[in-house]
Amino acid sequence: MALNYVWLGFFLIAFVVAVFKSVFLQDTAIFGDIMNGMLSSAKTGAEISLGLAGVMTLWLGIMKVGEVAGMINRFSRLVNPFFSKLFPEVPKGHPAMGSMMMNFSASMLGLDNAATPMGLKAMKELQELNPKPDTASNPQIMFLVLNTAGVILIPTSVIALRKAAGAANPADIFVPTLISTFVAFIIGMFTVSFYQRINLFKLPVLVFLGGFASLVTGLYFWVRHMPAEKIGPTMSNLGGGIIFTIVILFLGAGIVKKINVYDSFIEGAKEGFQVSVRIIPYLVGILVAISVFRTTGCMDYFINAIAGLFSWMGFNTDFVPALPIAIMKPLSGGGARGLMIEVMTRYGADSFQGKLASVIQGTTETTFYVLAVYFGSANIKNTRYALTAGLIADFFGLLSAILLAYLFFH
């Protein structure tokens, strides 16, 4: 229901502001701009959805081969000690466990083109266990919130943009970004656990957190002395190599089991286009609402109000120019990326504002987009507290990003 109120709020608030601008400020172009933005966003939503068709077809075909060959089941058993604590309502060894593990792995490696299809596959498998098909189940909410606060081990795209903007050390945002995105992930996990009354203080969870902290530390020492221009290509090659190795394992397991690998691929691939078409209404709906809110200037008013409040309270306001990225990121990844570039252009890539903008951009995911795509693929209408939990994780990720930026760069 929260998403319903937010969606309506975007339109109603924007309408009031547009009427005020039209009547009192004599803005004769406002309603025309709103309509142009809505039509453009509707077109963008459809193009994004249909653009996923090829990628979805490929990866759902590969996932089907892995499922028939038994590899997904093996992945499920591998992560079961940890995932069984986060998803107690999912039976042990269920294929959804393996699909979720592959989704999280691809996300952490920054491979969005592989992560999204794997995530939609996991959502479909979780939907098969859902007793109320139009209402998000507990496992689906946990899975989605962990996706919206997804940990990306090395923000290669942000580092690349910083390098293009002339930063002296484009990778200097690596550590604060990694810490802040990990904070968002942990807060998301514990928030959903609170709603679902899941006790996370158990050995498998603590072992996972300790192992992840060790991985982060290892990555830090590995990347610390690596030239900035090599970080992006190295991580891209590593991520691609891991995913392609998994593809070969799936195909090899199919050969060993003497199944018709190609037929299995085609069977799974047929789902790709159907899923892409199914999410069009959900994605168009959220993108149009965001467009209306932005076009009327409501986003700018919100940011200015925050700046005024902190200034009145006597706080340092150097962080305010980077706030638009934080507000935009849950709504639009592309919009947030554009705002980050704008901040770096105006203040400099090596300024405090430029570095903070980069850390924020690499911290959290596009919450509204993820909700629309993932729940839309399963025809979920009642999202329950998924949006609330996701935005709580986003908020703490943002807070930690600001605090860490002050600690590291101010």
N, C-alpha and C positions, 0 to 999 in steps of 0.2 A: 504493500500500500504506500510505502514511503516514496517509491519511484513515481507513483501516480500523482501524489501531491506536489512533488518537485517539478514534474513535467507540466502540470497545470499552472504552478507558480511561475515558471518561466514565461508562459504566454500572458497570464493575467497582469503580472508586474510590468512586463514589456508594453502591454496595451495601455496601461495607465500612464506610463512614462511617455509613450508615443503621443497620446492625446494631449498631455501637458505641453510637449514640445510643439505640437501642431497648432494649438490654440493660443498659448501664451508666449511662445518663442518664435512663432511664425515660421516654423520649419515646414516648408511645403513639400519637402522631398522625403520625409521620414517614412510615410506609409509605402511609398514606392520602393524605397530601399529595403524595407522589411519584406515586401513581396518578392523582390528580386533575390534577396538572401535566402528566403524560404525555398524558392524554386531551384536555386543553385545548390542548396544543401540536399534537397530531395534527389537531384540528379547525382550528386556526389555519393549519397548513401547507396543508391542503386548500383553505381559504378563500382564502389568498394565491394559490395556483396557479390556482384557478378565477377569481379576481378579475382575473388577468392575461389571461383569455380575450378580453375585449373589446378591450383595448389591443393584445394580440398580433394579433388579427384585423385591426384598423385598420392597424397599421404594417407587417405582413407583406404586406398588400394593396398599400399604397403602395410598398413596396420592390419588389414584383413589377412594378408599373408602371414604376418606374425601371429595372429590369433589362431588361424588354422594349424600353423606349424607348432603351436604350443609355446612360443617364446614369450608372448604376453603373460601367459600363466606363470612362467618362470620368473619374470620380472615382478609379478604380483607377490610371489612367495618371498622374493628378495626384500621387498619393502614392507611386508606384512607386519613385522614386529613394531615398526614405527607408525605406519598408516592405520593399523588396527586401533591405536589409541586415539588418533584424530578422527577416524571414520568408523566408530564402533557399530554402526548400523549396516555397514557393507560386509557381506560374508567373506571369510578368509579365502584367499585365492581367486576372488572374483576378478574378471578381466579389467574392470574399472581401475583396480589398484595399479596394474601395469601401465594402463593408458595415462593415468594421472602422473605416475613417476616419469614417463617419457615427456609429458607436457612440461612438468617442472624443470626437468633437465634441459630441454630445449630453450625454455625461457631464461634460465640462469646463464646459458651460453649466448644469449642474445639472438637466437634463431627464431624470430617471430613467424617467418614463413612456414616453419615446421611446428612451432608451438601451438598456434591457433587450431589447425586441423586436429592435432592430437588432443587438445583440450576439448574440442567439440565432440570428438569420439568418446572421450571420458564422460562428458555431460550426457551423451546419448545412453551410455551404459548405466550411468547412475539413474537416469530416468526410468530405465526398465525395472529398477527396484523401488520406484516412487509410488506409494500407495494413493497419493492424490496428484494425478498427472498435471493439473493446472496450477499446483502450488509447489514452490521450491521446497525440497526435502532438506533435512539437516546436513547430509553429506554434500549435497549440491551447493549449499550456502558456504560451508567450510571450504570447499574446493574453489569456489568463485572468489571468495574474499582473499584467499592465499594467492590467487592469480592477480587480483588488483593490487596487492602489495608485493608483487613478485620480485624476488631477488635477482638482479643481474650482476654476475660476478665482476665483469669489467665493462663499463659503459663505453664501448668502442665508438658508437656513433657520436656521443657527446665529445669524446676526445678528438675525433676527426674534425668536428665543427670548430672546436677550440683551436686546433692547429690551423685550420683555414682562416680563422679570425686573427691569427698572428700571435697567439699565446706563446710566451717564452718556454713554458713547460706545460704543454696541454694536459699531461696526465697528473698534474698536481691535485686534481679534484678526486682522484681515485679512492683514497682512503676515506675521506668524509662521506663520499657518495655510498661506498660499500657499507659503512656503519649505519648511515641513515636508512638505507633501503632494508637492511637487516632489522633495524628497530621497527620499521613499518610492518615487516613480515611477522615478527614476534608479537607485536601489538594486535595485528589482525587475528593471529592464531589464538591468543588468549581472550580476545573479545568474543569471538564466536564460541570458544569453549565455555565462557561465562554464560552466554545465552543458552547453550546446550547442556550445561552442567557436566562438562567433561573435565576430569581431573588429569592435568598434564604433568603433574609432579611424579612421574614414573620413570623407571630406569631407561626404557627405550627412547623416550623423548629427551631425557637429559643426555644420553649418549649421542643422539642426533645433534643437539645443540652444541655439545662439546666438539663433536667431529666437524661441524660446520665452522665453528670458531677456529679450529685448527686449519681448515681449508682456507679461510680468509687470511689467516696469518701467513700461510705458505704462499698464497697468491701475492700478498704484499711484498714479501722478500724477493719473489721471482720478478715481479714487474718493476720494482723500485728503481733498478738500474738499467731497465730496458729503454732504448731510445724511443721517443714518442711516436716517431713515424713507423716503428715496427710493431707497436702494441696492437693496433687495429688489424693489420694483416695476419699477425701471429694468432690472435684469438679467433679471428674468422676462420683461419685454416684449422685450428684445433677443434673448434665447434663443428665445422663441416666434416672434419675427419671422424669425429665421434659419431655423428648422426649417420654418415655414410657407412661406417663400420657396422652400426646396428642394422641398417638396411641389408647389408651382405649377410649378417647373421640370420636375419629373417629368411632370406632367400635360400641360404645354405641349409637351414633347418627344414625348410620345405622340401628341398631335394632329398635330404636324409630320410624324411618321412614318406617320400615318394608320392607327394600330392601334386596336383596340377597347379603349379605356382601361378602361371599366367591367368588361368580361369579364376583363381582365388583373388588375384589382383583386380580383375575386371569386376568381379562381384562386389568388392568393397568400393571400387572407384565409382560405381553407379550412384552411390549415395552422395558423392561430392556435389554434384550440380543441384540435387534436391535440397541439400542443406543450405547451399548458397542462396537459392531462391527463397527459402523459408525465412531467412533472417532479414530480408529486404524491408518489410514493414516496420520491424523493430528498430533497425538502424536508421531508416529515414525519419521515423518519429522522433528519435532523440536528437539527431543532427539538426532537424528543422527547429526544434525548441531551443537548442543552444544558439543557433543563428539569430533567432528573434531576440534573445536576451542580449547578445553581443551588439547587434545592429542598433538597438535603441540606446546604447551607452550604459546600460545597467551595470555591466562589469566594471567600467571606469568609476562609476559612482561608488560602488562597493569598495574598490581599492582606495579611493580618496578618503572614504569614511574611516577606514582602518588607519591610514596614515595620520589623519587628523586626531584620532583617538590616542595613538601612541605618542604623538607629539605633545598633546595636551597633558599626558601622564608623565612627561619628562624623559621618555625612553629615547635611546638612540634610534634614529629612523633610517639609517643607511641601508637597511634590508628592504625597505618599502619598494624601491624600483623593481626588485625581483619578484614581488608578490604576484603580479599578473600571471607569471608562469605557474605558480602554485595553484592559482584559482583555475587557470585554463587546463592544466594537465589532466585532472579527472574528466574533463569534458572533451578535449581534443588533443591528441598527441601532436598532430601537425601544427595546430595553432600554438601550442606551448613551445614547440621547436622554433617557430617564427619569432615569438616573443623573446626567446633566449638569445637568438641572433641579434635582435633589435637592441637588447640590453648591452650585449658585448660590443656592438657597433657604436652605441652612444657613450658608454662609460669606459670601454676598453676590455679586451679579453682578460687582462691581468689585474683589473680593478676588483675591489671587494664585491661590487655588484655583479660583475661578469662571472666571477668564480661561484658566487652564491647561486646565480641563475643556472649555472651548469650543474651544480650539485642537486638543486631541486629537480631539474629536468631528468636526471638519472635516478631519482629516488623512488617514485611511485608510478603506477600504471594509469591508464585511461579508464577510470572506474565506470563511468556511464557507458562508454563504448563496450567494455567487457560485459557489463550486465546485459546490454541490448543484444549483443551477438550470442553470448553463451545461453542465456535464458530464452532468447528468441529461437535458437536452434532446437530447443526442446519444447517449445510452445508453452513456456511457463508464464503465467499471467500474474500470480500473486508471489512477489519476491520476498515477502515477510521482512525480516530485518537485515537482509543482505546489503542494501545500500547504506544503512546506518553503520553497520560494522565496517564496510569498506571505507567510508568517509572518516571513521574514527582512526583507522590505520593510516589513511592519507594525512590526517591532521598531525598525528604524532611523527610520521615520517618528515613532514614539513618542519615541525618544531625542532626535531633533531638536526635537520639540514641547516636551519638558521643558527642554532647554537654551535654546531660543529664548524660552520663557516666563520663565525666570530672567533672561535678557539684557534682555528688553523690560519686564518687569513687577515683578521682585523688588527 
